[in-house]
Amino acid sequence: MTTTTIELTESQFGILHSLAKKTGKTENQLAAEVLSKFIDQNTEPARSEWLAAVNAAAGIWEDRDDLSEF
C-alpha cells in the first residue's frame, strides 16, 4: 500500500467522517473504495462496460440452426 494526502472541503470531511461512523469503516477505507469504483468506471475498458457486454452477448447464437452441434 502507498500513502497519499488529499485535500477535502470541510463539508466533504464532515460527510466522510459521518459515513465512517455509520458504516464502521475508516475514512481511509471509504476513500479507497470510492477511488476504486471511480477507476473501474473510467479505465479502458471500464469493468462495468465489459461485464455488460459479456452479459449482452450470452446466448446470442442460441437459436441458430445453421451451426453443427459440438
Secondary structure as GFF3:
##gff-version 3
##sequence-region A 1 70
A	DSSP	alpha_helix	10	23	.	.	.	ID=ss1
A	DSSP	alpha_helix	27	42	.	.	.	ID=ss2
A	DSSP	alpha_helix	47	57	.	.	.	ID=ss3
###
